[in-house]
Amino acid sequence: MTGSVTTMIIDILTGKFEIPAEDVSQGTVFEDLAVDSLALLEMSLILEKRLGVSIEEGVLTAQQTVDEAARVIESLGAPAVAGPTAA
């Protein structure tokens, strides 16, 4: 799978957490989707595995937008565009 970190986050929110796609955009705040700290931790673990970066607990917060979270993850060394991943 290829795509931006933002797209990966949206895919996790709409797939894993079954949030309707029409409710999620780059500017959506996690808190507005009722995404809590446990869900953010789970999303961090998924992103760590896909991107090969370490995301410390608390780096992603419910007050962030999808795009803000993606920029934080990219700043940790994740590629802005990810290449194929091994499952």
C-alpha positions, 0 to 999 in steps of 0.5 A, a space after each residue: 500500500 502506498 499513500 501519505 501518513 494522513 491517508 493512513 490515519 484516515 484509513 485506520 479511522 474508517 476501517 479499524 474504528 469504523 468511523 464513517 468516511 464522510 465524518 473524517 477529513 484532514 481537519 477533523 479533530 480526533 476528539 470530535 470523532 470520540 477517539 479516546 486515548 486508548 484508540 490513539 494508542 492502538 492507532 500509534 501501534 498500527 502506524 509504528 508497524 506500517 511506518 517503522 517509526 517509534 511513536 511514544 505514548 502521548 504523542 498523539 492527542 485527542 485535541 489534534 487534527 488528522 493532519 496535525 497528527 500526520 505532521 507529528 508522525 512525519 517529524 519522527 522520521 516517517 516518510 511523507 509517502 510510504 512505500 509498500 509494506 510487509 504485512 
